[in-house]
Amino acid sequence: MEIIVFEKETYWKMQSELFKLFQEALHEAKKPDGDWISTEQAKELLGVKSKSKMQDLRDTGSIKFSKHGRRTIVYSKKSILEFLKKNVPDY
């Protein structure tokens, strides 16, 4: 096991920078015109009707998603479009 030691000032600076990155990511995810879409929108875009197919796409890493809380899942529209281009002829 390797132990890394930081000076106090360096640690707090790093923590502050990470906090800013998390805030920016959260802000981006909440934008209505951002890359993230709801489960229903993702299903419609993919032409999928079942929850199990969405679960399979998440489990295999085929599409990017983010889970907030116990039930709220949002999907990256960009990753869905990339998935469709790779896997659906003439898309």
N, C-alpha and C positions, 0 to 999 in steps of 0.2 A: 504494500500500500504506500502511496506517495502522498506526502503532506505538503501543501503549498501555503506559505505564510505571506500575508499582505500587511503593509503598514496601514495604520488606522485611516489615514487620509485617503490612501489609494482605494481601500475597501469602500468607503462611503462615496467616493467619486464613481466607482464602478456600479455600486448599487443605484445611485442617482441616474446614471446613464441607462441602466437596464429598465428602471421605472419609466423613463421617458419613452423608450422603445415599446414597452408594453402599452403605455397610454396611446401612442400613435397607432399601434396595431388595433387596439380596441376601437379607437375613433374611426379608423378606416373600415372596420367590420360593421360598424353601425350605420355607415352611409347608405342611404337607400339606392344610390346609383353606383355603389361600389361593386366589387367583384362577387360578394357573397349573396346567395339566393336561398330561399326557403326550400324545405323538403318537397313541397308540392310543386314549386317551380322547377326544381331539379328533375323530379319524376316526369313532368310534362316535357321538358327538354330532351330527356333520354328516351322517352316513350316507354317508361316503366310504370307498372301499376302496383307491384307488390313491395311490401316493406322488406321482405327477405332478399330481394334482388338489390335493393339499396344497401342493405347490410353487407351483402357479398361484395359489392363494389367498394365499400369502405374497408372491409377486411383485407381485400387483395391490394389495396393502395391504388386502385385504378383511378379514383378521383379524390381530390383533396376536400376535407371537411373540417369543421370545428364544432365541438360540442360545448354548450354553455349550460351549466346546471345538469339536471337529470334527464331532461327531455328535449331541450332545444338544440337542434342540429342545423347548421347552415353549410352550404356547399359552395365551392369555388366555381363560378360560372366558366372561368377561363380553363380550368382543368377538365371540366365536362366537355367543353368544345374541343379541346385537344384529344380527349378520349374518343369522341365521335369521329374526328378526322382520321385517327389511327385505325379505328375498328369498324367504321361503317363506310362501305364503298360509295363513291359519288357524293359524299357529304361536303 
